[in-house]
């Protein structure tokens, strides 16, 4: 219930992380950090209106720890 599928362009469409994933195994995730009811632009790191909900930091950390702990 905490995962949302977005159907929009994310603000870093020029990201080249996919080039690394062509050479080594990895993952890429977009962890939403917008406060409920706020404009979506407030969740974009490179926008001047960036104002994240800092409680999302813990969600991101737990997600990455889960990925890493499941690796063999």
Buried (B, 14 or more C-beta within 10 A) or exposed (E): EEEEEEEEEEBEEEEEEEEEEEEEEEEEEEBBBBBEEEEEEBBBEEEEEBBBBEEBEEBEEEBEEEEEEEEE
